[in-house]
């Protein structure tokens, strides 16, 4: 690539490494949040099932 004065020696490599780091951190945060949502939904579903089971047992 022609030297157009935008990047010093090695600056493009540092920018690419920074972009990879930011992308990795972003994907990690999104994955973590997705995991929290899944676990929360599972916990709520478990509470509902247990409450319904208890209500049915008490009604007998």
PDB file of N, H, CA, C and O in Angstrom:
ATOM      1  N   UNK A   1       0.844  -1.168   0.000  1.00  0.00           N
ATOM      2  CA  UNK A   1       0.000   0.000   0.000  1.00  0.00           C
ATOM      3  C   UNK A   1       0.889   1.231   0.000  1.00  0.00           C
ATOM      4  O   UNK A   1       1.932   1.250   0.654  1.00  0.00           O
ATOM      5  N   UNK A   2       0.492   2.225  -0.709  1.00  0.00           N
ATOM      6  H   UNK A   2      -0.355   2.209  -1.240  1.00  0.00           H
ATOM      7  CA  UNK A   2       1.297   3.446  -0.794  1.00  0.00           C
ATOM      8  C   UNK A   2       1.267   4.178   0.539  1.00  0.00           C
ATOM      9  O   UNK A   2       0.269   4.158   1.259  1.00  0.00           O
ATOM     10  N   UNK A   3       2.366   4.814   0.845  1.00  0.00           N
ATOM     11  H   UNK A   3       3.178   4.830   0.260  1.00  0.00           H
ATOM     12  CA  UNK A   3       2.443   5.577   2.084  1.00  0.00           C
ATOM     13  C   UNK A   3       1.687   6.885   1.886  1.00  0.00           C
ATOM     14  O   UNK A   3       2.161   7.783   1.190  1.00  0.00           O
ATOM     15  N   UNK A   4       0.512   6.990   2.498  1.00  0.00           N
ATOM     16  H   UNK A   4       0.127   6.261   3.064  1.00  0.00           H
ATOM     17  CA  UNK A   4      -0.288   8.196   2.327  1.00  0.00           C
ATOM     18  C   UNK A   4      -0.235   9.103   3.552  1.00  0.00           C
ATOM     19  O   UNK A   4      -0.953  10.100   3.623  1.00  0.00           O
ATOM     20  N   UNK A   5       0.605   8.761   4.500  1.00  0.00           N
ATOM     21  H   UNK A   5       1.188   7.951   4.443  1.00  0.00           H
ATOM     22  CA  UNK A   5       0.779   9.613   5.657  1.00  0.00           C
ATOM     23  C   UNK A   5      -0.215   9.397   6.778  1.00  0.00           C
ATOM     24  O   UNK A   5      -0.144  10.075   7.804  1.00  0.00           O
ATOM     25  N   UNK A   6      -1.144   8.463   6.605  1.00  0.00           N
ATOM     26  H   UNK A   6      -1.202   7.912   5.772  1.00  0.00           H
ATOM     27  CA  UNK A   6      -2.139   8.241   7.646  1.00  0.00           C
ATOM     28  C   UNK A   6      -1.614   7.388   8.783  1.00  0.00           C
ATOM     29  O   UNK A   6      -1.996   7.599   9.934  1.00  0.00           O
ATOM     30  N   UNK A   7      -0.761   6.443   8.495  1.00  0.00           N
ATOM     31  H   UNK A   7      -0.451   6.271   7.559  1.00  0.00           H
ATOM     32  CA  UNK A   7      -0.284   5.522   9.520  1.00  0.00           C
ATOM     33  C   UNK A   7       1.229   5.572   9.619  1.00  0.00           C
ATOM     34  O   UNK A   7       1.940   5.566   8.614  1.00  0.00           O
ATOM     35  N   UNK A   8       1.701   5.621  10.852  1.00  0.00           N
ATOM     36  H   UNK A   8       1.124   5.626  11.669  1.00  0.00           H
ATOM     37  CA  UNK A   8       3.134   5.493  11.115  1.00  0.00           C
ATOM     38  C   UNK A   8       3.485   4.012  11.041  1.00  0.00           C
ATOM     39  O   UNK A   8       2.601   3.169  10.888  1.00  0.00           O
ATOM     40  N   UNK A   9       4.765   3.696  11.148  1.00  0.00           N
ATOM     41  H   UNK A   9       5.483   4.381  11.272  1.00  0.00           H
ATOM     42  CA  UNK A   9       5.188   2.292  11.136  1.00  0.00           C
ATOM     43  C   UNK A   9       4.571   1.559  12.320  1.00  0.00           C
ATOM     44  O   UNK A   9       4.729   1.983  13.465  1.00  0.00           O
ATOM     45  N   UNK A  10       3.880   0.476  12.053  1.00  0.00           N
ATOM     46  H   UNK A  10       3.752   0.132  11.123  1.00  0.00           H
ATOM     47  CA  UNK A  10       3.303  -0.359  13.099  1.00  0.00           C
ATOM     48  C   UNK A  10       1.990   0.140  13.663  1.00  0.00           C
ATOM     49  O   UNK A  10       1.350  -0.570  14.439  1.00  0.00           O
ATOM     50  N   UNK A  11       1.574   1.327  13.299  1.00  0.00           N
ATOM     51  H   UNK A  11       2.093   1.903  12.669  1.00  0.00           H
ATOM     52  CA  UNK A  11       0.329   1.857  13.858  1.00  0.00           C
ATOM     53  C   UNK A  11      -0.881   1.062  13.373  1.00  0.00           C
ATOM     54  O   UNK A  11      -1.840   0.866  14.119  1.00  0.00           O
ATOM     55  N   UNK A  12      -0.834   0.609  12.131  1.00  0.00           N
ATOM     56  H   UNK A  12      -0.055   0.769  11.525  1.00  0.00           H
ATOM     57  CA  UNK A  12      -1.941  -0.172  11.593  1.00  0.00           C
ATOM     58  C   UNK A  12      -2.069  -1.498  12.345  1.00  0.00           C
ATOM     59  O   UNK A  12      -3.177  -1.969  12.602  1.00  0.00           O
ATOM     60  N   UNK A  13      -0.923  -2.096  12.695  1.00  0.00           N
ATOM     61  H   UNK A  13      -0.023  -1.714  12.486  1.00  0.00           H
ATOM     62  CA  UNK A  13      -0.954  -3.345  13.459  1.00  0.00           C
ATOM     63  C   UNK A  13      -1.552  -3.116  14.845  1.00  0.00           C
ATOM     64  O   UNK A  13      -2.333  -3.934  15.330  1.00  0.00           O
ATOM     65  N   UNK A  14      -1.191  -2.017  15.472  1.00  0.00           N
ATOM     66  H   UNK A  14      -0.556  -1.352  15.078  1.00  0.00           H
ATOM     67  CA  UNK A  14      -1.746  -1.712  16.798  1.00  0.00           C
ATOM     68  C   UNK A  14      -3.244  -1.465  16.716  1.00  0.00           C
ATOM     69  O   UNK A  14      -3.996  -1.903  17.586  1.00  0.00           O
ATOM     70  N   UNK A  15      -3.679  -0.769  15.679  1.00  0.00           N
ATOM     71  H   UNK A  15      -3.069  -0.412  14.972  1.00  0.00           H
ATOM     72  CA  UNK A  15      -5.112  -0.520  15.506  1.00  0.00           C
ATOM     73  C   UNK A  15      -5.869  -1.831  15.286  1.00  0.00           C
ATOM     74  O   UNK A  15      -6.954  -2.021  15.834  1.00  0.00           O
ATOM     75  N   UNK A  16      -5.300  -2.730  14.489  1.00  0.00           N
ATOM     76  H   UNK A  16      -4.417  -2.576  14.044  1.00  0.00           H
ATOM     77  CA  UNK A  16      -5.949  -4.023  14.241  1.00  0.00           C
ATOM     78  C   UNK A  16      -6.015  -4.841  15.522  1.00  0.00           C
ATOM     79  O   UNK A  16      -7.030  -5.483  15.795  1.00  0.00           O
ATOM     80  N   UNK A  17      -4.947  -4.825  16.311  1.00  0.00           N
ATOM     81  H   UNK A  17      -4.123  -4.304  16.089  1.00  0.00           H
ATOM     82  CA  UNK A  17      -4.943  -5.565  17.575  1.00  0.00           C
ATOM     83  C   UNK A  17      -5.978  -4.981  18.531  1.00  0.00           C
ATOM     84  O   UNK A  17      -6.666  -5.721  19.234  1.00  0.00           O
ATOM     85  N   UNK A  18      -6.087  -3.669  18.554  1.00  0.00           N
ATOM     86  H   UNK A  18      -5.529  -3.068  17.983  1.00  0.00           H
ATOM     87  CA  UNK A  18      -7.078  -3.023  19.421  1.00  0.00           C
ATOM     88  C   UNK A  18      -8.494  -3.386  18.968  1.00  0.00           C
ATOM     89  O   UNK A  18      -9.361  -3.655  19.800  1.00  0.00           O
ATOM     90  N   UNK A  19      -8.727  -3.393  17.674  1.00  0.00           N
ATOM     91  H   UNK A  19      -8.023  -3.174  16.999  1.00  0.00           H
ATOM     92  CA  UNK A  19     -10.050  -3.749  17.154  1.00  0.00           C
ATOM     93  C   UNK A  19     -10.405  -5.187  17.516  1.00  0.00           C
ATOM     94  O   UNK A  19     -11.553  -5.478  17.852  1.00  0.00           O
ATOM     95  N   UNK A  20      -9.421  -6.091  17.449  1.00  0.00           N
ATOM     96  H   UNK A  20      -8.488  -5.854  17.176  1.00  0.00           H
ATOM     97  CA  UNK A  20      -9.680  -7.481  17.838  1.00  0.00           C
ATOM     98  C   UNK A  20     -10.014  -7.577  19.321  1.00  0.00           C
ATOM     99  O   UNK A  20     -10.917  -8.318  19.709  1.00  0.00           O
ATOM    100  N   UNK A  21      -9.286  -6.829  20.154  1.00  0.00           N
ATOM    101  H   UNK A  21      -8.553  -6.227  19.839  1.00  0.00           H
ATOM    102  CA  UNK A  21      -9.553  -6.841  21.595  1.00  0.00           C
ATOM    103  C   UNK A  21     -10.948  -6.320  21.897  1.00  0.00           C
ATOM    104  O   UNK A  21     -11.681  -6.918  22.684  1.00  0.00           O
ATOM    105  N   UNK A  22     -11.315  -5.215  21.277  1.00  0.00           N
ATOM    106  H   UNK A  22     -10.720  -4.729  20.637  1.00  0.00           H
ATOM    107  CA  UNK A  22     -12.637  -4.627  21.507  1.00  0.00           C
ATOM    108  C   UNK A  22     -13.728  -5.588  21.052  1.00  0.00           C
ATOM    109  O   UNK A  22     -14.736  -5.746  21.740  1.00  0.00           O
ATOM    110  N   UNK A  23     -13.541  -6.226  19.911  1.00  0.00           N
ATOM    111  H   UNK A  23     -12.722  -6.098  19.352  1.00  0.00           H
ATOM    112  CA  UNK A  23     -14.535  -7.187  19.417  1.00  0.00           C
ATOM    113  C   UNK A  23     -14.652  -8.373  20.362  1.00  0.00           C
ATOM    114  O   UNK A  23     -15.756  -8.850  20.623  1.00  0.00           O
ATOM    115  N   UNK A  24     -13.519  -8.855  20.879  1.00  0.00           N
ATOM    116  H   UNK A  24     -12.622  -8.467  20.667  1.00  0.00           H
ATOM    117  CA  UNK A  24     -13.544 -10.005  21.794  1.00  0.00           C
ATOM    118  C   UNK A  24     -14.267  -9.636  23.080  1.00  0.00           C
ATOM    119  O   UNK A  24     -15.078 -10.412  23.585  1.00  0.00           O
ATOM    120  N   UNK A  25     -13.975  -8.451  23.612  1.00  0.00           N
ATOM    121  H   UNK A  25     -13.316  -7.821  23.202  1.00  0.00           H
ATOM    122  CA  UNK A  25     -14.642  -8.007  24.840  1.00  0.00           C
ATOM    123  C   UNK A  25     -16.137  -7.842  24.593  1.00  0.00           C
ATOM    124  O   UNK A  25     -16.950  -8.229  25.431  1.00  0.00           O
ATOM    125  N   UNK A  26     -16.501  -7.275  23.459  1.00  0.00           N
ATOM    126  H   UNK A  26     -15.840  -6.960  22.778  1.00  0.00           H
ATOM    127  CA  UNK A  26     -17.913  -7.099  23.137  1.00  0.00           C
ATOM    128  C   UNK A  26     -18.654  -8.417  23.035  1.00  0.00           C
ATOM    129  O   UNK A  26     -19.764  -8.555  23.548  1.00  0.00           O
ATOM    130  N   UNK A  27     -18.040  -9.385  22.372  1.00  0.00           N
ATOM    131  H   UNK A  27     -17.138  -9.273  21.955  1.00  0.00           H
ATOM    132  CA  UNK A  27     -18.677 -10.707  22.259  1.00  0.00           C
ATOM    133  C   UNK A  27     -18.785 -11.373  23.624  1.00  0.00           C
ATOM    134  O   UNK A  27     -19.773 -12.053  23.901  1.00  0.00           O
ATOM    135  N   UNK A  28     -17.787 -11.188  24.477  1.00  0.00           N
ATOM    136  H   UNK A  28     -16.984 -10.635  24.252  1.00  0.00           H
ATOM    137  CA  UNK A  28     -17.827 -11.771  25.812  1.00  0.00           C
ATOM    138  C   UNK A  28     -18.959 -11.170  26.642  1.00  0.00           C
ATOM    139  O   UNK A  28     -19.660 -11.888  27.355  1.00  0.00           O
ATOM    140  N   UNK A  29     -19.135  -9.867  26.547  1.00  0.00           N
ATOM    141  H   UNK A  29     -18.566  -9.284  25.967  1.00  0.00           H
ATOM    142  CA  UNK A  29     -20.208  -9.201  27.290  1.00  0.00           C
ATOM    143  C   UNK A  29     -21.569  -9.682  26.803  1.00  0.00           C
ATOM    144  O   UNK A  29     -22.445  -9.986  27.612  1.00  0.00           O
ATOM    145  N   UNK A  30     -21.753  -9.753  25.494  1.00  0.00           N
ATOM    146  H   UNK A  30     -21.041  -9.506  24.836  1.00  0.00           H
ATOM    147  CA  UNK A  30     -23.036 -10.204  24.941  1.00  0.00           C
ATOM    148  C   UNK A  30     -23.318 -11.647  25.341  1.00  0.00           C
ATOM    149  O   UNK A  30     -24.448 -11.986  25.691  1.00  0.00           O
ATOM    150  N   UNK A  31     -22.293 -12.497  25.291  1.00  0.00           N
ATOM    151  H   UNK A  31     -21.375 -12.222  25.007  1.00  0.00           H
ATOM    152  CA  UNK A  31     -22.470 -13.894  25.681  1.00  0.00           C
ATOM    153  C   UNK A  31     -22.826 -14.002  27.159  1.00  0.00           C
ATOM    154  O   UNK A  31     -23.694 -14.788  27.536  1.00  0.00           O
ATOM    155  N   UNK A  32     -22.161 -13.220  27.986  1.00  0.00           N
ATOM    156  H   UNK A  32     -21.455 -12.581  27.679  1.00  0.00           H
ATOM    157  CA  UNK A  32     -22.462 -13.224  29.422  1.00  0.00           C
ATOM    158  C   UNK A  32     -23.880 -12.769  29.705  1.00  0.00           C
ATOM    159  O   UNK A  32     -24.578 -13.378  30.515  1.00  0.00           O
ATOM    160  N   UNK A  33     -24.311 -11.706  29.045  1.00  0.00           N
ATOM    161  H   UNK A  33     -23.744 -11.211  28.387  1.00  0.00           H
ATOM    162  CA  UNK A  33     -25.680 -11.224  29.244  1.00  0.00           C
ATOM    163  C   UNK A  33     -26.702 -12.251  28.778  1.00  0.00           C
ATOM    164  O   UNK A  33     -27.733 -12.444  29.423  1.00  0.00           O
ATOM    165  N   UNK A  34     -26.418 -12.908  27.664  1.00  0.00           N
ATOM    166  H   UNK A  34     -25.581 -12.752  27.140  1.00  0.00           H
ATOM    167  CA  UNK A  34     -27.320 -13.954  27.180  1.00  0.00           C
ATOM    168  C   UNK A  34     -27.422 -15.083  28.207  1.00  0.00           C
ATOM    169  O   UNK A  34     -28.510 -15.598  28.462  1.00  0.00           O
ATOM    170  N   UNK A  35     -26.290 -15.464  28.791  1.00  0.00           N
ATOM    171  H   UNK A  35     -25.406 -15.046  28.584  1.00  0.00           H
ATOM    172  CA  UNK A  35     -26.294 -16.503  29.819  1.00  0.00           C
ATOM    173  C   UNK A  35     -27.113 -16.103  31.034  1.00  0.00           C
ATOM    174  O   UNK A  35     -27.844 -16.922  31.591  1.00  0.00           O
ATOM    175  N   UNK A  36     -26.993 -14.849  31.446  1.00  0.00           N
ATOM    176  H   UNK A  36     -26.399 -14.184  30.993  1.00  0.00           H
ATOM    177  CA  UNK A  36     -27.772 -14.360  32.589  1.00  0.00           C
ATOM    178  C   UNK A  36     -29.261 -14.421  32.280  1.00  0.00           C
ATOM    179  O   UNK A  36     -30.053 -14.821  33.134  1.00  0.00           O
ATOM    180  N   UNK A  37     -29.648 -14.033  31.079  1.00  0.00           N
ATOM    181  H   UNK A  37     -29.004 -13.707  30.386  1.00  0.00           H
ATOM    182  CA  UNK A  37     -31.066 -14.073  30.695  1.00  0.00           C
ATOM    183  C   UNK A  37     -31.575 -15.510  30.693  1.00  0.00           C
ATOM    184  O   UNK A  37     -32.666 -15.782  31.195  1.00  0.00           O
ATOM    185  N   UNK A  38     -30.800 -16.426  30.136  1.00  0.00           N
ATOM    186  H   UNK A  38     -29.914 -16.205  29.729  1.00  0.00           H
ATOM    187  CA  UNK A  38     -31.218 -17.833  30.085  1.00  0.00           C
ATOM    188  C   UNK A  38     -31.383 -18.391  31.495  1.00  0.00           C
ATOM    189  O   UNK A  38     -32.374 -19.063  31.782  1.00  0.00           O
ATOM    190  N   UNK A  39     -30.423 -18.120  32.374  1.00  0.00           N
ATOM    191  H   UNK A  39     -29.618 -17.575  32.140  1.00  0.00           H
ATOM    192  CA  UNK A  39     -30.517 -18.622  33.746  1.00  0.00           C
ATOM    193  C   UNK A  39     -31.690 -17.995  34.496  1.00  0.00           C
ATOM    194  O   UNK A  39     -32.339 -18.667  35.297  1.00  0.00           O
ATOM    195  N   UNK A  40     -31.966 -16.730  34.249  1.00  0.00           N
ATOM    196  H   UNK A  40     -31.439 -16.184  33.598  1.00  0.00           H
ATOM    197  CA  UNK A  40     -33.099 -16.070  34.900  1.00  0.00           C
ATOM    198  C   UNK A  40     -34.418 -16.680  34.447  1.00  0.00           C
ATOM    199  O   UNK A  40     -35.300 -16.937  35.267  1.00  0.00           O
ATOM    200  N   UNK A  41     -34.555 -16.909  33.162  1.00  0.00           N
ATOM    201  H   UNK A  41     -33.839 -16.700  32.496  1.00  0.00           H
ATOM    202  CA  UNK A  41     -35.784 -17.532  32.649  1.00  0.00           C
ATOM    203  C   UNK A  41     -35.945 -18.937  33.222  1.00  0.00           C
ATOM    204  O   UNK A  41     -37.052 -19.330  33.592  1.00  0.00           O
ATOM    205  N   UNK A  42     -34.857 -19.694  33.298  1.00  0.00           N
ATOM    206  H   UNK A  42     -33.958 -19.375  32.998  1.00  0.00           H
ATOM    207  CA  UNK A  42     -34.931 -21.045  33.863  1.00  0.00           C
ATOM    208  C   UNK A  42     -35.332 -20.996  35.336  1.00  0.00           C
ATOM    209  O   UNK A  42     -36.126 -21.824  35.781  1.00  0.00           O
ATOM    210  N   UNK A  43     -34.799 -20.046  36.095  1.00  0.00           N
ATOM    211  H   UNK A  43     -34.153 -19.373  35.733  1.00  0.00           H
ATOM    212  CA  UNK A  43     -35.140 -19.928  37.514  1.00  0.00           C
ATOM    213  C   UNK A  43     -36.608 -19.553  37.693  1.00  0.00           C
ATOM    214  O   UNK A  43     -37.285 -20.104  38.560  1.00  0.00           O
ATOM    215  N   UNK A  44     -37.099 -18.629  36.889  1.00  0.00           N
ATOM    216  H   UNK A  44     -36.549 -18.181  36.184  1.00  0.00           H
ATOM    217  CA  UNK A  44     -38.509 -18.231  36.978  1.00  0.00           C
ATOM    218  C   UNK A  44     -39.406 -19.406  36.612  1.00  0.00           C
ATOM    219  O   UNK A  44     -40.415 -19.641  37.277  1.00  0.00           O
ATOM    220  N   UNK A  45     -39.057 -20.142  35.572  1.00  0.00           N
ATOM    221  H   UNK A  45     -38.237 -19.951  35.031  1.00  0.00           H
ATOM    222  CA  UNK A  45     -39.852 -21.311  35.178  1.00  0.00           C
ATOM    223  C   UNK A  45     -39.866 -22.351  36.294  1.00  0.00           C
ATOM    224  O   UNK A  45     -40.904 -22.957  36.560  1.00  0.00           O
ATOM    225  N   UNK A  46     -38.732 -22.561  36.945  1.00  0.00           N
ATOM    226  H   UNK A  46     -37.889 -22.069  36.729  1.00  0.00           H
ATOM    227  CA  UNK A  46     -38.669 -23.522  38.048  1.00  0.00           C
ATOM    228  C   UNK A  46     -39.558 -23.084  39.205  1.00  0.00           C
ATOM    229  O   UNK A  46     -40.267 -23.905  39.786  1.00  0.00           O
ATOM    230  N   UNK A  47     -39.526 -21.806  39.542  1.00  0.00           N
ATOM    231  H   UNK A  47     -38.949 -21.139  39.069  1.00  0.00           H
ATOM    232  CA  UNK A  47     -40.370 -21.295  40.626  1.00  0.00           C
ATOM    233  C   UNK A  47     -41.842 -21.476  40.278  1.00  0.00           C
ATOM    234  O   UNK A  47     -42.630 -21.871  41.137  1.00  0.00           O
ATOM    235  N   UNK A  48     -42.224 -21.199  39.050  1.00  0.00           N
ATOM    236  H   UNK A  48     -41.583 -20.878  38.352  1.00  0.00           H
ATOM    237  CA  UNK A  48     -43.625 -21.350  38.640  1.00  0.00           C
ATOM    238  C   UNK A  48     -44.049 -22.809  38.724  1.00  0.00           C
ATOM    239  O   UNK A  48     -45.131 -23.110  39.228  1.00  0.00           O
ATOM    240  N   UNK A  49     -43.216 -23.711  38.240  1.00  0.00           N
ATOM    241  H   UNK A  49     -42.337 -23.466  37.831  1.00  0.00           H
ATOM    242  CA  UNK A  49     -43.553 -25.143  38.284  1.00  0.00           C
ATOM    243  C   UNK A  49     -43.676 -25.620  39.724  1.00  0.00           C
ATOM    244  O   UNK A  49     -44.609 -26.350  40.059  1.00  0.00           O
ATOM    245  N   UNK A  50     -42.746 -25.215  40.573  1.00  0.00           N
ATOM    246  H   UNK A  50     -41.988 -24.622  40.301  1.00  0.00           H
ATOM    247  CA  UNK A  50     -42.818 -25.622  41.981  1.00  0.00           C
ATOM    248  C   UNK A  50     -44.046 -25.034  42.672  1.00  0.00           C
ATOM    249  O   UNK A  50     -44.681 -25.713  43.478  1.00  0.00           O
ATOM    250  N   UNK A  51     -44.388 -23.786  42.370  1.00  0.00           N
ATOM    251  H   UNK A  51     -43.873 -23.234  41.715  1.00  0.00           H
ATOM    252  CA  UNK A  51     -45.568 -23.170  42.971  1.00  0.00           C
ATOM    253  C   UNK A  51     -46.839 -23.884  42.522  1.00  0.00           C
ATOM    254  O   UNK A  51     -47.735 -24.125  43.330  1.00  0.00           O
ATOM    255  N   UNK A  52     -46.918 -24.221  41.246  1.00  0.00           N
ATOM    256  H   UNK A  52     -46.189 -24.025  40.590  1.00  0.00           H
ATOM    257  CA  UNK A  52     -48.098 -24.948  40.766  1.00  0.00           C
ATOM    258  C   UNK A  52     -48.173 -26.341  41.385  1.00  0.00           C
ATOM    259  O   UNK A  52     -49.252 -26.808  41.749  1.00  0.00           O
ATOM    260  N   UNK A  53     -47.035 -26.994  41.501  1.00  0.00           N
ATOM    261  H   UNK A  53     -46.158 -26.615  41.206  1.00  0.00           H
ATOM    262  CA  UNK A  53     -47.014 -28.315  42.138  1.00  0.00           C
ATOM    263  C   UNK A  53     -47.444 -28.246  43.588  1.00  0.00           C
ATOM    264  O   UNK A  53     -48.189 -29.106  44.059  1.00  0.00           O
ATOM    265  N   UNK A  54     -46.982 -27.234  44.298  1.00  0.00           N
ATOM    266  H   UNK A  54     -46.377 -26.536  43.915  1.00  0.00           H
ATOM    267  CA  UNK A  54     -47.374 -27.061  45.700  1.00  0.00           C
ATOM    268  C   UNK A  54     -48.868 -26.764  45.806  1.00  0.00           C
ATOM    269  O   UNK A  54     -49.552 -27.302  46.676  1.00  0.00           O
ATOM    270  N   UNK A  55     -49.370 -25.907  44.919  1.00  0.00           N
ATOM    271  H   UNK A  55     -48.814 -25.470  44.212  1.00  0.00           H
ATOM    272  CA  UNK A  55     -50.793 -25.564  44.948  1.00  0.00           C
ATOM    273  C   UNK A  55     -51.652 -26.790  44.671  1.00  0.00           C
ATOM    274  O   UNK A  55     -52.695 -26.971  45.300  1.00  0.00           O
ATOM    275  N   UNK A  56     -51.226 -27.626  43.743  1.00  0.00           N
ATOM    276  H   UNK A  56     -50.378 -27.479  43.232  1.00  0.00           H
ATOM    277  CA  UNK A  56     -51.997 -28.836  43.447  1.00  0.00           C
ATOM    278  C   UNK A  56     -51.936 -29.816  44.608  1.00  0.00           C
ATOM    279  O   UNK A  56     -52.919 -30.504  44.884  1.00  0.00           O
ATOM    280  N   UNK A  57     -50.798 -29.892  45.294  1.00  0.00           N
ATOM    281  H   UNK A  57     -49.999 -29.333  45.071  1.00  0.00           H
ATOM    282  CA  UNK A  57     -50.669 -30.811  46.427  1.00  0.00           C
ATOM    283  C   UNK A  57     -51.520 -30.346  47.601  1.00  0.00           C
ATOM    284  O   UNK A  57     -52.091 -31.171  48.314  1.00  0.00           O
ATOM    285  N   UNK A  58     -51.610 -29.056  47.808  1.00  0.00           N
ATOM    286  H   UNK A  58     -51.146 -28.386  47.229  1.00  0.00           H
ATOM    287  CA  UNK A  58     -52.385 -28.515  48.926  1.00  0.00           C
ATOM    288  C   UNK A  58     -53.877 -28.681  48.669  1.00  0.00           C
ATOM    289  O   UNK A  58     -54.645 -28.863  49.613  1.00  0.00           O
ATOM    290  N   UNK A  59     -54.299 -28.622  47.413  1.00  0.00           N
ATOM    291  H   UNK A  59     -53.674 -28.474  46.646  1.00  0.00           H
ATOM    292  CA  UNK A  59     -55.720 -28.711  47.086  1.00  0.00           C
ATOM    293  C   UNK A  59     -56.292 -30.104  47.331  1.00  0.00           C
ATOM    294  O   UNK A  59     -57.505 -30.255  47.475  1.00  0.00           O
ATOM    295  N   UNK A  60     -55.445 -31.111  47.378  1.00  0.00           N
ATOM    296  H   UNK A  60     -54.460 -30.989  47.261  1.00  0.00           H
ATOM    297  CA  UNK A  60     -55.966 -32.483  47.561  1.00  0.00           C
ATOM    298  C   UNK A  60     -56.480 -32.734  48.936  1.00  0.00           C
ATOM    299  O   UNK A  60     -56.943 -33.836  49.230  1.00  0.00           O
TER     300      UNK A  60
END
